[in-house]
Amino acid sequence: MKTVCVQCRVRKPKGDGLTAARDPPRLPPKYRGAHACVQCRAMKVRCSGESPRCANCTRRGRLCSYPAIGVSKSKSQPGFNVSESSFTPGPPSESRALDNTPTHTLSDSDSGAAVLTWDQDFDHYFSHLHCLPAYSFLHEATVKKRCRERTINHALKLSLCAITALVHSRHSAYREKWAHESEHHILDRLEEPSIFHLQALLLVIRYRAESGKPRRAFMLAGLAARSAVALRLNYEHPELDQVAQEVRRRTFWSLYLLEDVFCVGLKEFELCRPEIIQFQLPCEYPEFGDQKEATTSFLQPGMGLEPDTLGSRGIYVKLAFTRRSIMKLNRQIYLKEIDHTGLFCAIEHFQSDLRRISSQFTPDDQYPPTSPADFEWRPRYVMMHMSFRQCQCDLNIEGIKPRDVSTMRHRCLKNAEEILQILSYYDQHADVEQVLDFDAAVCTYHAARLVLFGTFSGTGDSSSSMETAISNAERSLDILSRRFSFSAAVEPMRDDLSRLIESYKGLARSPGEAVHDIEQGPRAAPGVSKAAVARQRLSVHSLLLRSDFVDDSREAATEPSREVSAEQWRERWTYTSAHPPVSSAPISF
């Protein structure tokens, strides 16, 4: 048999067979390198090989990077762990390492313990967070498919894992780095708004708020609002398929709900004015998940036909709008900007709105359920009914007619007691890992305050005794401590409620102290002008209050600014520190 050298065997020319005997076998050198970027390789599509970004990545608006020369083959095999250094914030070129690594596994380099994979993190998100109104803007099937294909947006991937890790108290060594990396990625592409970056930013803002950084969360919220209107997300886009349209709507509604984290009823801090929203309310999950077309209602009446029933997601958004409007009315009353005639008409209008919303509840969303022990206490159901009853509590406004005072107070306390009862039912029957949104903590805090105040003041016709009221408040505090143990934003409410419980216990032992001395009322943000303080009364749960922004305008002048005396300021703004609160009961600015 004729011996053929390796070169001839590959190229198939006619060889004499002598070279193979003299030289060791070797493959021919490669004269052409691989020009495909990592992203095109993962999707198995043709890559133009252009630098800094290929045509495909430019068109899709994603990161583009090429494999480093001389990288060992072992690092390109599936299952390669991403170490802590991969998440260390750095220049954009370094921060892309995580997105380029074809793996979904995170590893703890310090302990060597196995941790959740990307897929498992996403499963936790869609199991425990996606059901909450503020986190329901992602389409589960699409996100998981892109996760498997390794084409999911880099910033969205990191922010999703960061917020999931925070809520479930996992990955404590990494979650801050993931949030920082996601935020850095978004800010580095500030002039290129994207719905994926907006979704990631919403999760980062929630992470910052819940992890005790309200200043950063507040400033990033303004950027999120600009990004949304830059993408025209406040308008319908009927040219898109059903999933894309609903994702746009839900993303914008999540931004709309974000405003309540910072303050309620202050026009200067509104992220999304209601009049600019030109699309329908979110649909329910079956239609969203199955990619079916669904027609819902609009935020304000008069924009389209009102359906007979509306899902819990849509009703929750409507209730958020109504609560903001009620708090705006409270602020107008406090500043004496409305007369008694206007007040009566406004209260009638809100009560009519709440009756109409109540009539749109589906049979499965009615409260109380037929059998509470066998009922599925869904987070959306619980939050919807807590918010509905908080609206009724907020309508207990100073200035109503004397003959209506007793009725309004009784209704207020009845709804406050029902809020605590709903939360108690939920805590007994829901999964221990299932969390609730920040707004549920706000409703619980104010309901507990109202029950304590109404019971001890003796003016609320409350059915609770003093011991029962304290017991209900203590149980609510325990639920807040367990269900919101991860949240730094809820901590001030827990601390204040604990203070109130101890104060009311002391009042029960020695009834000499006045109830009004226990309640502190709305706070004023420190470091701002007195003119702003007169109009911005903030509750303890307001992250705007916790931000402690300081007005340093006096440093703009070479000489120190002359402080206006308190008397001059009161005369200028017709405000007196002895002005009574807007309601005899605690208010919830």
C-alpha angles and dihedrals in degrees: 000000000000116000115227126193122239094252092053092044090055098040095032100220122144107277132184094224093233097107093063091059094051103040131047115250115268137163120251115263118262112243096184126059129209110269099181117114121233094256095051090046091053091051092041095231131135113273124208091214094222122154137263089007130004122230094259095051092044091052093047094042096233138129117283124200136157127223113268117250113252097017111152117251093236091071092059095054120102113263098039106147122234107228128209092268090064089066098045110120112248144130117328092257091057096041091060092069093092094050093048097049109097094222138096098201126106118199133195104231092190101056100018089225118147115248136187121300123229090261092052092048089052091047090055091049094051092043100049110013107030091067090063116090094236094054104037099097098099123088104230100209093047095047094048092046091053090046090056091046091046092233099113116127111272097226093044092051093053096044092048091053092044096055092042091051091049095050093048094039094239136132091025090168093056113026095083090051091050091051091047092048092049092048091047091051091052096046091047087061097038094138092053106065116195133178088235091054090047091052090048090048092053089054092046090051091051089048093051092047094048094043095055104264103114095156093061092041091053095051093045089052090064090053090050091053091051091049092051095053091041087060090045090235090153089074131068118255105201093174090074126080121263097264094050092048093051092046089055092050095046092047091054093045089053088055089049092054091048091074092071090064091068106033142328128230100007111125095200090063099045113130096192122022110217092231093063094056106099103171139075131272120269118280126227125274100257091061093041095046095044093045093240125154113251131182117209135166132279129249094250127032119253097047096093146331115318114227121225092240133024132196123251093255093057093043091050091056091048090051091051089055092048093049091052091051091050091051090050087055090050090053091049090053092048091053092043092240095137132055128222094263092054090045093054092049092048093051091049089050093052093046089052091050092051092049090051092049091048090053090056095061112119117237090257091053098055121119132254099033118226092246113018092187093057097035122110103239099209118191092235091052092050095046093046093055093042090053092046091054092044087060089056091049093050090054090069090104131172113245101044119134115285093239089057097046096086093046093049093048092049090049091047094053093042090056092045091054090049091053090057091044092052091050091049092052090049093050091051097050108026127091111274090233094051110105131197129223124265091258091064089060090050092052091047093050095051094042091054090049092050094049092050093045095045094047097047097039091057092217101095102071087230117180090216125094120224092259092049092048092052091046092052091048092050091050090050090050090051091051091049090050093052103035094042101033090126095054122095088181091064094046096086089054091049091049094048093046090050089052091050093050092052091046093051090047088056090047090053090054095045113019094193096100119087117243092226090061090062096052112075098192127206119343131226120230110249122232096034132106120278090239089061092045090057091060103030111068108170132192125227092260094057111113088202087064091047091051093073095204110188124214105224095179092124088070090062090076127067092228125051113265117249111247115231111233120248091245093053091046093051091050092049095051098031089233129137128195089223091063108131119241119266090254137022086233126065113284127218109221 
